[in-house]
């Protein structure tokens, strides 16, 4: 009689896009690796994706790679969060690719929920700061802009997307390989473009309500980012959403 198949866990790659994060990286990598060791049964690795930092991010990252097994460093000579994710994810051999912001604004306790959603058949799993169950700490201005932007997306594309811009996402590598070559943006709109394509082309998207604390030192320029986002939405609305077919879902025995 043959033995039953052993449970199989998907391998996970966590990308941390960074630009001039020499001060925050040591705390981030320590907290993240300790959390993953204690709470994620899947085999994992962390990739620090450096978007042309001009401070000591590279030397700090290389030191962290020596100190923490499973942490890798990727130098990208041009800025752009989308560019970092494009390169890191398409180069990954993991079953699941993901990312989170370097400041760890989203509570790490939600990360295993993203992975479980993908292992249960979703193509994409996203953290949502806008769900009723979410617990968010941030100023009125950012909260208003975030909700208005998400409402605009859903009015323009009838997608019902939960939260397009939360820096806390995961997707199967097959999904990344299907969608990313069709994404034009290499900066902040990358997230929205990924989700609009996925939602309009039948990819299964899971939403996880999260606890999220705003980083008061964030260098994101809200007005410039909003302009870029609106330009991208208009491009997709009037230029058309690319035709992409969903791959087979990743369903494990774990």
DRENVO-983043 format. One record per residue (C-alpha): residue number from 1; residue in one letter; x, y, z. Coordinates in steps of 0.5 Angstrom, whole numbers, plus 500, padded with zeros to 3 digits. Example, Ala and Ser with C-alpha at 12.3 -4.5 7.8 and 13.67 -1.06 7.14 Angstrom:
DRENVO-983043
{r 1, 'A', {525, 491, 516}} {r 2, 'S', {527, 498, 514}} 
//
This chain:
DRENVO-983043
{r 1, 'X', {500, 500, 500}} {r 2, 'X', {503, 507, 498}} {r 3, 'X', {504, 512, 503}} {r 4, 'X', {499, 518, 503}} {r 5, 'X', {502, 524, 500}} {r 6, 'X', {506, 529, 505}} {r 7, 'X', {503, 536, 506}} {r 8, 'X', {506, 541, 502}} {r 9, 'X', {507, 548, 503}} {r 10, 'X', {508, 554, 498}} {r 11, 'X', {515, 557, 498}} {r 12, 'X', {514, 565, 500}} {r 13, 'X', {518, 571, 497}} {r 14, 'X', {517, 577, 501}} {r 15, 'X', {520, 583, 498}} {r 16, 'X', {521, 590, 502}} {r 17, 'X', {522, 596, 497}} {r 18, 'X', {527, 601, 500}} {r 19, 'X', {530, 608, 498}} {r 20, 'X', {534, 611, 503}} {r 21, 'X', {532, 607, 509}} {r 22, 'X', {539, 606, 512}} {r 23, 'X', {536, 607, 519}} {r 24, 'X', {529, 603, 519}} {r 25, 'X', {532, 597, 516}} {r 26, 'X', {535, 594, 522}} {r 27, 'X', {529, 594, 526}} {r 28, 'X', {525, 592, 520}} {r 29, 'X', {529, 586, 518}} {r 30, 'X', {530, 584, 525}} {r 31, 'X', {522, 584, 527}} {r 32, 'X', {520, 581, 520}} {r 33, 'X', {525, 575, 520}} {r 34, 'X', {523, 574, 528}} {r 35, 'X', {516, 574, 526}} {r 36, 'X', {516, 569, 520}} {r 37, 'X', {520, 564, 524}} {r 38, 'X', {515, 564, 529}} {r 39, 'X', {509, 564, 525}} {r 40, 'X', {510, 562, 518}} {r 41, 'X', {511, 555, 517}} {r 42, 'X', {512, 556, 509}} {r 43, 'X', {519, 556, 507}} {r 44, 'X', {521, 563, 506}} {r 45, 'X', {526, 568, 504}} {r 46, 'X', {526, 576, 504}} {r 47, 'X', {529, 580, 499}} {r 48, 'X', {531, 588, 500}} {r 49, 'X', {530, 591, 493}} {r 50, 'X', {534, 597, 493}} {r 51, 'X', {531, 603, 489}} {r 52, 'X', {538, 607, 487}} {r 53, 'X', {539, 609, 495}} {r 54, 'X', {544, 614, 495}} {r 55, 'X', {545, 613, 503}} {r 56, 'X', {548, 607, 506}} {r 57, 'X', {542, 603, 505}} {r 58, 'X', {547, 598, 501}} {r 59, 'X', {552, 597, 506}} {r 60, 'X', {547, 596, 511}} {r 61, 'X', {543, 591, 507}} {r 62, 'X', {549, 587, 506}} {r 63, 'X', {551, 587, 513}} {r 64, 'X', {543, 584, 515}} {r 65, 'X', {544, 579, 509}} {r 66, 'X', {550, 576, 513}} {r 67, 'X', {547, 577, 520}} {r 68, 'X', {540, 574, 518}} {r 69, 'X', {539, 567, 514}} {r 70, 'X', {534, 568, 508}} {r 71, 'X', {535, 575, 507}} {r 72, 'X', {538, 577, 500}} {r 73, 'X', {539, 584, 497}} {r 74, 'X', {538, 586, 490}} {r 75, 'X', {540, 593, 487}} {r 76, 'X', {536, 596, 482}} {r 77, 'X', {539, 602, 479}} {r 78, 'X', {533, 606, 478}} {r 79, 'X', {527, 609, 483}} {r 80, 'X', {520, 606, 483}} {r 81, 'X', {517, 601, 487}} {r 82, 'X', {513, 598, 481}} {r 83, 'X', {520, 597, 478}} {r 84, 'X', {523, 594, 484}} {r 85, 'X', {517, 589, 485}} {r 86, 'X', {517, 588, 477}} {r 87, 'X', {524, 586, 477}} {r 88, 'X', {524, 582, 484}} {r 89, 'X', {518, 578, 483}} {r 90, 'X', {519, 576, 476}} {r 91, 'X', {526, 574, 478}} {r 92, 'X', {523, 570, 484}} {r 93, 'X', {523, 562, 484}} {r 94, 'X', {518, 562, 490}} {r 95, 'X', {511, 559, 489}} {r 96, 'X', {508, 566, 492}} {r 97, 'X', {511, 573, 491}} {r 98, 'X', {509, 579, 496}} {r 99, 'X', {511, 585, 499}} {r 100, 'X', {510, 590, 505}} {r 101, 'X', {513, 597, 506}} {r 102, 'X', {519, 598, 510}} {r 103, 'X', {516, 601, 516}} {r 104, 'X', {512, 595, 517}} {r 105, 'X', {506, 600, 518}} {r 106, 'X', {501, 594, 517}} {r 107, 'X', {501, 589, 523}} {r 108, 'X', {505, 583, 521}} {r 109, 'X', {500, 578, 524}} {r 110, 'X', {496, 579, 518}} {r 111, 'X', {501, 576, 513}} {r 112, 'X', {500, 569, 514}} {r 113, 'X', {492, 570, 512}} {r 114, 'X', {495, 573, 505}} {r 115, 'X', {499, 566, 504}} {r 116, 'X', {493, 562, 507}} {r 117, 'X', {488, 566, 502}} {r 118, 'X', {493, 564, 496}} {r 119, 'X', {494, 557, 498}} {r 120, 'X', {486, 556, 498}} {r 121, 'X', {485, 558, 491}} {r 122, 'X', {486, 566, 491}} {r 123, 'X', {490, 569, 485}} {r 124, 'X', {492, 575, 489}} {r 125, 'X', {491, 577, 496}} {r 126, 'X', {491, 584, 499}} {r 127, 'X', {491, 588, 506}} {r 128, 'X', {485, 593, 506}} {r 129, 'X', {485, 599, 511}} {r 130, 'X', {478, 601, 508}} {r 131, 'X', {474, 595, 511}} {r 132, 'X', {469, 596, 517}} {r 133, 'X', {474, 591, 521}} {r 134, 'X', {480, 594, 519}} {r 135, 'X', {483, 598, 525}} {r 136, 'X', {487, 604, 522}} {r 137, 'X', {491, 610, 525}} {r 138, 'X', {492, 616, 520}} {r 139, 'X', {490, 623, 519}} {r 140, 'X', {484, 625, 516}} {r 141, 'X', {487, 628, 510}} {r 142, 'X', {490, 621, 508}} {r 143, 'X', {484, 617, 510}} {r 144, 'X', {480, 622, 505}} {r 145, 'X', {484, 621, 499}} {r 146, 'X', {485, 614, 500}} {r 147, 'X', {477, 613, 500}} {r 148, 'X', {476, 618, 495}} {r 149, 'X', {481, 614, 490}} {r 150, 'X', {479, 607, 492}} {r 151, 'X', {471, 610, 490}} {r 152, 'X', {474, 613, 484}} {r 153, 'X', {477, 606, 481}} {r 154, 'X', {471, 602, 483}} {r 155, 'X', {466, 608, 479}} {r 156, 'X', {471, 608, 473}} {r 157, 'X', {472, 600, 473}} {r 158, 'X', {466, 597, 477}} {r 159, 'X', {471, 592, 480}} {r 160, 'X', {469, 593, 488}} {r 161, 'X', {477, 593, 489}} {r 162, 'X', {478, 593, 497}} {r 163, 'X', {484, 598, 498}} {r 164, 'X', {488, 599, 492}} {r 165, 'X', {494, 602, 495}} {r 166, 'X', {496, 598, 501}} {r 167, 'X', {503, 596, 501}} {r 168, 'X', {501, 589, 504}} {r 169, 'X', {500, 584, 498}} {r 170, 'X', {501, 577, 496}} {r 171, 'X', {500, 573, 489}} {r 172, 'X', {502, 567, 486}} {r 173, 'X', {508, 567, 482}} {r 174, 'X', {504, 564, 476}} {r 175, 'X', {499, 570, 477}} {r 176, 'X', {505, 575, 477}} {r 177, 'X', {508, 572, 471}} {r 178, 'X', {501, 573, 467}} {r 179, 'X', {500, 580, 469}} {r 180, 'X', {506, 584, 470}} {r 181, 'X', {508, 584, 463}} {r 182, 'X', {502, 588, 461}} {r 183, 'X', {503, 593, 467}} {r 184, 'X', {506, 600, 464}} {r 185, 'X', {507, 603, 470}} {r 186, 'X', {513, 602, 474}} {r 187, 'X', {512, 607, 480}} {r 188, 'X', {506, 608, 485}} {r 189, 'X', {501, 606, 480}} {r 190, 'X', {503, 599, 479}} {r 191, 'X', {499, 597, 485}} {r 192, 'X', {493, 599, 482}} {r 193, 'X', {494, 597, 475}} {r 194, 'X', {496, 590, 477}} {r 195, 'X', {489, 590, 481}} {r 196, 'X', {485, 593, 476}} {r 197, 'X', {487, 588, 471}} {r 198, 'X', {486, 582, 475}} {r 199, 'X', {479, 584, 477}} {r 200, 'X', {477, 586, 470}} {r 201, 'X', {480, 579, 467}} {r 202, 'X', {477, 574, 472}} {r 203, 'X', {483, 573, 477}} {r 204, 'X', {480, 571, 484}} {r 205, 'X', {482, 577, 489}} {r 206, 'X', {482, 576, 497}} {r 207, 'X', {481, 582, 502}} {r 208, 'X', {484, 582, 509}} {r 209, 'X', {482, 587, 514}} {r 210, 'X', {488, 590, 517}} {r 211, 'X', {491, 594, 523}} {r 212, 'X', {495, 599, 520}} {r 213, 'X', {499, 605, 523}} {r 214, 'X', {501, 611, 519}} {r 215, 'X', {508, 613, 519}} {r 216, 'X', {509, 620, 520}} {r 217, 'X', {516, 620, 517}} {r 218, 'X', {513, 618, 510}} {r 219, 'X', {516, 621, 504}} {r 220, 'X', {511, 619, 500}} {r 221, 'X', {508, 626, 496}} {r 222, 'X', {501, 625, 496}} {r 223, 'X', {499, 630, 491}} {r 224, 'X', {504, 628, 486}} {r 225, 'X', {502, 621, 487}} {r 226, 'X', {495, 622, 486}} {r 227, 'X', {496, 626, 479}} {r 228, 'X', {500, 620, 477}} {r 229, 'X', {494, 615, 479}} {r 230, 'X', {489, 619, 476}} {r 231, 'X', {493, 619, 469}} {r 232, 'X', {494, 612, 470}} {r 233, 'X', {486, 611, 471}} {r 234, 'X', {485, 615, 465}} {r 235, 'X', {490, 611, 461}} {r 236, 'X', {486, 604, 463}} {r 237, 'X', {479, 607, 462}} {r 238, 'X', {480, 610, 455}} {r 239, 'X', {486, 606, 453}} {r 240, 'X', {483, 599, 455}} {r 241, 'X', {485, 594, 460}} {r 242, 'X', {490, 588, 457}} {r 243, 'X', {487, 582, 456}} {r 244, 'X', {490, 577, 461}} {r 245, 'X', {488, 570, 462}} {r 246, 'X', {488, 567, 470}} {r 247, 'X', {493, 561, 471}} {r 248, 'X', {491, 555, 475}} {r 249, 'X', {490, 557, 482}} {r 250, 'X', {495, 555, 487}} {r 251, 'X', {492, 550, 492}} {r 252, 'X', {496, 546, 497}} {r 253, 'X', {495, 540, 502}} {r 254, 'X', {498, 545, 508}} 
//
